[in-house]
Amino acid sequence: MKRFALSLAAPLICLVLQAQHPWDTNFFNHLSVGVNAGTPGVGADVAMPVCKFIQVRAGFVKMPDFNINASLDVSETQYFDASGTLQQLPEGKLKIQGKPKLANGMIMLDLLPISSFHITVGAYFGGGDIIEMYNREDGALSIINEANDQIAQWNAQNPGNPQKPIGLELGDYLLTPDADGNVRATFSTKKFRPYAGLGFGRAVPRKRIGFRTDIGCMFWGEPAIKCNGETISASDVGGDEGKIIRAMSKIKIYPCISFRLCGRIF
């Protein structure tokens, strides 16, 4: 609420400062284009002055694509089919791949109280998923679906000796495939992520070329872990994986450090 009130008050602040410190030009009289890189990702933006002491910036940033390869254990490798025949799964592990999904639009407001020192408030906004994990081969878990169909028939015929369904072990949690034989797990946050920070440099430089650096925080709320659209509670996952997920679920603030190179168009 305080940040929203500040954004509403920005034009009024400009009018007051403009009257006290006349500038030689009017509002939105310059335009700069910049490229940036940092912990939020790499991207581009445009900026204009609202007045001498406030500048506004809007753009897009995306975390570069890179893959992390890992594997998960299959919970069971043997099962009895509907006829009572013992069957063996060919693999006891499944190869999975993870990659970042962090991509955001952004709009920022810079307050310049002293020369090039700036205080920034604004927001990032985009998709909720920031990390994605999935099986590397499409439909790789179809064989598990077929096994679970056989297990369901066995259990219907042998209620006194049921078999557990088969899936992928994430600590104590069992990941089950969708109808297409795939597993997709995501680490998700709020889609609207307020930002506050400070730094040096101007979004619209006084000269043709400018450089700025920023440090701040993106407030994305409490993350959620989802598998095939179903939310997983961190308390449901035991083992080392559970410790990692519980630690990640407590990260409500994402630190942002970024660098921007820009050029003033006019």
C-alpha distance (Angstrom), angle and dihedral (degrees) to the residues before:
residue distance angle dihedral
M1 . . .
K2 3.82 . .
R3 3.82 91.2 .
F4 3.80 90.7 48.5
A5 3.81 91.2 50.0
L6 3.81 89.7 49.5
S7 3.79 91.5 52.5
L8 3.81 90.2 51.4
A9 3.78 91.2 48.1
A10 3.82 94.0 49.5
P11 3.83 96.8 88.4
L12 3.83 90.8 48.6
I13 3.80 90.5 49.7
C14 3.79 88.5 51.8
L15 3.79 92.8 52.5
V16 3.80 91.7 51.4
L17 3.80 93.6 46.6
Q18 3.79 91.6 43.8
A19 3.80 91.0 55.3
Q20 3.80 91.8 49.4
H21 3.82 95.8 41.9
P22 3.83 110.1 28.9
W23 3.76 115.5 -151.0
D24 3.77 124.3 -151.9
T25 3.81 94.5 -120.7
N26 3.81 141.0 38.0
F27 3.79 134.7 -102.0
F28 3.84 118.7 -63.2
N29 3.79 91.1 10.1
H30 3.84 96.7 140.4
L31 3.80 135.0 49.5
S32 3.79 129.7 -162.0
V33 3.80 131.6 -174.8
G34 3.78 120.6 -153.5
V35 3.79 144.8 178.1
N36 3.78 121.1 -145.1
A37 3.78 140.8 -171.4
G38 3.79 133.9 -172.8
T39 3.78 144.7 102.5
P40 3.86 93.1 -40.3
G41 3.82 88.5 56.6
V42 3.79 135.7 -105.9
G43 3.77 125.1 -54.1
A44 3.76 151.2 124.3
D45 3.79 136.0 -100.5
V46 3.79 146.0 174.3
A47 3.81 127.0 -133.0
M48 3.80 138.6 -166.8
P49 3.81 133.6 -179.1
V50 3.79 117.8 -109.0
C51 3.79 87.5 -168.1
K52 3.80 137.7 -34.7
F53 3.79 93.5 -67.9
I54 3.82 102.5 34.7
Q55 3.80 130.4 56.0
V56 3.81 129.3 -179.1
R57 3.79 125.5 -147.3
A58 3.82 132.8 -173.0
G59 3.78 132.0 179.2
F60 3.78 149.4 112.7
V61 3.82 133.8 -84.1
K62 3.79 130.9 -173.7
M63 3.77 133.9 -176.0
P64 3.84 108.6 -119.2
D65 3.80 115.1 -107.0
F66 3.79 116.6 -102.4
N67 3.79 130.8 152.1
I68 3.79 130.8 -131.0
N69 3.81 114.5 -158.0
A70 3.80 122.0 -151.6
S71 3.80 140.9 139.8
L72 3.80 138.4 -127.6
D73 3.80 127.8 -149.7
V74 3.79 119.9 -113.3
S75 3.82 107.1 -124.2
E76 3.84 94.6 -132.5
T77 3.78 131.4 12.8
Q78 3.83 97.4 -171.4
Y79 3.79 131.6 51.6
F80 3.80 141.7 157.8
D81 3.79 115.5 -109.9
A82 3.82 124.4 -143.4
S83 3.82 91.9 -81.6
G84 3.80 92.6 51.6
T85 3.80 95.5 -106.4
L86 3.79 116.3 143.5
Q87 3.80 110.4 -119.0
Q88 3.81 129.1 -165.0
L89 3.81 124.9 -147.5
P90 3.83 111.7 -136.1
E91 3.81 95.1 -133.5
G92 3.79 132.8 42.7
K93 3.80 93.3 -169.1
L94 3.78 134.4 44.7
K95 3.79 123.5 -146.9
I96 3.79 112.7 -127.8
Q97 3.77 133.7 -177.8
G98 3.79 131.3 -149.9
K99 3.79 131.1 -164.6
P100 3.82 138.3 169.7
K101 3.81 118.6 -98.9
L102 3.81 98.3 -174.7
A103 3.82 108.0 140.3
N104 3.79 124.5 148.7
G105 3.73 145.1 174.3
M106 3.79 111.7 -142.4
I107 3.77 142.3 -164.0
M108 3.80 120.7 -169.8
L109 3.78 136.9 -177.4
D110 3.82 118.3 -152.5
L111 3.79 121.6 -157.1
L112 3.83 111.6 -160.3
P113 3.82 107.5 -161.9
I114 3.83 95.3 160.2
S115 3.81 123.6 27.1
S116 3.82 108.1 -73.0
F117 3.80 97.2 -13.0
H118 3.80 107.7 110.7
I119 3.79 139.8 -172.4
T120 3.80 113.4 -151.2
V121 3.80 132.3 -158.7
G122 3.77 126.0 172.5
A123 3.77 142.8 99.9
Y124 3.77 145.7 -92.0
F125 3.79 117.6 -142.8
G126 3.77 133.8 -177.4
G127 3.79 143.8 100.0
G128 3.79 118.3 -11.7
D129 3.83 96.9 -130.8
I130 3.79 113.0 87.2
I131 3.83 100.5 165.8
E132 3.80 126.6 30.6
M133 3.83 129.5 -167.0
Y134 3.82 123.5 -172.1
N135 3.81 143.2 153.6
R136 3.78 111.1 -82.2
E137 3.83 95.7 -135.1
D138 3.80 117.1 56.2
G139 3.80 111.5 -116.1
A140 3.80 92.3 7.6
L141 3.81 91.4 143.3
S142 3.80 96.7 53.5
I143 3.79 88.2 102.5
I144 3.81 88.9 58.6
N145 3.81 90.5 51.2
E146 3.80 89.4 52.4
A147 3.80 90.0 49.2
N148 3.82 91.8 49.4
D149 3.83 90.0 50.9
Q150 3.80 88.6 54.9
I151 3.81 91.1 45.7
A152 3.82 90.7 51.7
Q153 3.81 89.9 53.4
W154 3.80 90.8 47.3
N155 3.81 91.4 50.7
A156 3.81 91.3 50.1
Q157 3.82 89.7 54.0
N158 3.83 94.9 39.5
P159 3.82 108.0 36.5
G160 3.79 91.4 161.7
N161 3.82 93.4 57.0
P162 3.82 107.2 36.5
Q163 3.79 125.0 177.2
K164 3.78 123.2 -137.6
P165 3.81 117.9 -116.3
I166 3.79 117.3 -104.4
G167 3.79 124.4 -118.4
L168 3.80 144.1 132.8
E169 3.79 118.6 -64.4
L170 3.78 116.4 -124.2
G171 3.77 97.9 175.2
D172 3.81 103.4 -64.3
Y173 3.81 92.3 -21.7
L174 3.79 120.6 97.2
L175 3.80 116.1 -140.3
T176 3.78 110.4 -152.3
P177 3.82 123.1 -161.6
D178 3.80 125.0 -116.6
A179 3.81 123.5 -117.2
D180 3.81 90.8 -81.5
G181 3.81 93.3 55.0
N182 3.80 96.7 -105.4
V183 3.80 136.7 122.9
R184 3.80 120.8 -153.2
A185 3.79 119.7 -179.9
T186 3.79 123.5 -178.2
F187 3.79 138.9 -169.5
S188 3.80 104.9 -141.8
T189 3.80 137.8 -174.5
K190 3.79 137.7 175.2
K191 3.80 114.8 -55.9
F192 3.83 92.3 -136.1
R193 3.82 111.2 59.1
P194 3.83 119.1 -177.7
Y195 3.80 117.5 -144.6
A196 3.80 134.6 -156.1
G197 3.79 127.2 177.3
L198 3.78 149.1 126.3
G199 3.76 139.2 -134.7
F200 3.78 148.4 136.6
G201 3.78 129.7 -75.9
R202 3.78 135.6 50.2
A203 3.80 127.4 -92.2
V204 3.82 86.9 -142.5
P205 3.81 105.6 36.9
R206 3.77 123.5 -143.8
K207 3.81 89.2 -131.4
R208 3.79 127.7 44.9
I209 3.81 94.8 -93.2
G210 3.79 126.0 39.6
F211 3.80 141.0 174.3
R212 3.79 129.6 -156.4
T213 3.78 138.6 176.9
D214 3.79 128.4 -155.9
I215 3.78 138.2 -168.9
G216 3.78 123.4 -171.8
C217 3.80 147.2 112.8
M218 3.79 135.6 -86.4
F219 3.80 110.8 -146.4
W220 3.81 106.3 -147.7
G221 3.82 101.4 159.6
E222 3.79 127.7 -132.7
P223 3.82 111.3 -21.2
A224 3.80 122.4 -129.8
I225 3.80 130.3 -148.7
K226 3.80 115.1 -140.8
C227 3.80 132.0 -176.3
N228 3.81 117.1 -164.5
G229 3.81 87.6 -19.9
E230 3.83 95.3 -50.4
T231 3.81 117.2 117.5
I232 3.81 114.8 -123.9
S233 3.79 118.8 -152.4
A234 3.81 112.8 -134.2
S235 3.81 88.1 -134.4
D236 3.83 89.4 62.5
V237 3.80 92.5 61.6
G238 3.79 116.9 76.3
G239 3.79 132.5 -177.8
D240 3.77 126.4 44.8
E241 3.81 91.2 -42.6
G242 3.79 89.3 56.9
K243 3.79 91.6 52.9
I244 3.80 90.5 52.1
I245 3.82 92.9 47.7
R246 3.82 92.6 47.0
A247 3.80 90.2 50.5
M248 3.82 91.7 48.6
S249 3.81 92.3 47.5
K250 3.82 89.6 60.1
I251 3.81 93.4 57.8
K252 3.81 101.7 100.7
I253 3.82 96.2 154.7
Y254 3.79 125.2 57.0
P255 3.83 115.4 -155.2
C256 3.79 113.9 -130.2
I257 3.79 125.9 -157.3
S258 3.79 116.3 169.0
F259 3.79 142.5 167.2
R260 3.80 125.4 -152.7
L261 3.80 132.6 -164.0
C262 3.79 114.0 -166.9
G263 3.76 143.3 172.7
R264 3.81 127.6 -150.5
I265 3.80 110.8 -126.6
F266 3.81 95.5 -168.4
